[in-house]
Amino acid sequence: MKRILAVAALVATVALNGCGLVDSDEDRVDFEGLKVDGTVYVGGGTRGIEGRLDGTNEIERFWFEVYDSSDEDVSNSFDFVFDELNDRRIRFPRDTEATIRATDSDLPSGEYRLVVVARISGRNFRGEAYFNVINDNEDQNGDVEPDPTPVNDVTVTLGGHGNNDIGSSVNLDNGQVMMATAAKESGSGVDIVYTYSGVLNSPVLMTPVYTKEDSNIGIFADWNDPHDTRFHKVAMTSAEFNNVESVEEVEELFDPSETFEGRVPCAQGDVFVVETTEGAYVLIRIDTVSSDATGTATIKVLN
């Protein structure tokens, strides 16, 4: 709609000028074939401006302006190179090699309006053309992509539920390891529980909900409002794990379509992605495991 209104206004202005309703000397400039030759890339090279200016009298000078989709003047976001010519007819690029370049690194991608302003006898006349700008620093929504967020890494040691010295519960958002008493407090933020399962004859990771309701570990039976954590295994080597550099990479590994189990066997070298109580995504690698419920395990955490 803005383009239609702008074009209508231009046509009306030229019509009034040509009929002598604005100025009896009928000064005017006809703008023909105005265009920017191609897409303008932010930080890229220059693009040529094409077209012709025909004046009824000598064109004293001309210049360029640019407006965004909201009709805001963004001319300062561009550089123009051209030679001003005093003539009744000016042709781009035959008479002058006029070019445009986008210089503002934050300039949004989209459609812009180029306005050529020509002056005759102290009066300004305007012609326009539309062109596209692409900013490769933006995503598809036109928002500037943030820099990747580096992961923090920490190694935590967990004890099985029979270990009297080291807790089996961990808050993966901050790396805090808790004994059962602290873990069972409301809002403790526990994400997973580690132990050795005699039923499965395997080390296991459990959700707090499973630990309370199904593990048959008596000390956890009265857990106050445990979290039903979602986590699943990831097919990843230790080398690939070590190459994960950003939290965005971790989040991409989480698959919400997975079937989430309350208890999952684990072994040395296994990698899991966990959705934490705070809605973050954490990658963990099992570096060591225990052979009974009194032993310990070490887990490398990327968050």
Salt bridges, closest charged atoms under 4 A:
ASP23 OD2 - ARG123 NH1 3.32
ASP30 OD1 - ARG28 NE 3.59
GLU32 OE1 - ARG52 NH2 2.99
GLU50 OE1 - LYS35 NZ 3.69
ASP54 OD2 - ARG52 NE 2.92
ASP54 OD1 - ARG89 NE 2.84
ASP71 OD1 - ARG113 NH2 3.04
ASP79 OD2 - ARG101 NH2 3.38
GLU84 OE1 - ARG61 NE 3.70
ASP95 OD2 - ARG91 NE 2.99
GLU111 OE2 - ARG3 NH2 2.10
GLU128 OE1 - ARG113 NH1 3.15
ASP222 OD1 - LYS184 NZ 2.92
ASP270 OD1 - LYS233 NZ 3.38
GLU275 OE1 - ARG230 NE 2.86
ASP287 OD1 - ARG285 NE 2.67
